[in-house]
Amino acid sequence: MVNWSLINSGGRKISSAQIRKNMVSFMTRNYPGSVIDSIERKYNAYKIQLMSGLCLVFDADGRHVKTD
């Protein structure tokens, strides 16, 4: 299960309320048990780096765009 309660972002903590619900659904459905290394938010995208080395990119609405 992914723990979304607190996420580091640029040295400050943000709550799961600021993360799109469909991003959480995508992560729990496709990457259960994954550990998130970081989440970066830009005005039009979210970039989630997993400890496994995968990088997931979502649009501003939280829809999955690509996996690197």
URLINFEN-V718353 format. One record per backbone hydrogen bond with DSSP energy under -0.5 kcal/mol. NH is the residue of the N-H (numbers start at 1). CO is the residue of the C=O. Records with the same first field share a line. If there is no record, write none. Layout:
NH->CO  CO
//
This chain:
4->2
7->14
9->12
12->9
14->7
16->5
18->15
19->16
23->20
24->20
25->21
26->22
27->23
28->24
29->25
30->26
31->27
34->31
36->34
37->49
38->49
39->8
40->47
42->45
45->42
46->58
47->40
48->56
49->38  47
50->48  54
51->35
53->50
56->48
57->66
58->46
59->63
60->44
62->59
65->57
66->57
68->55
//
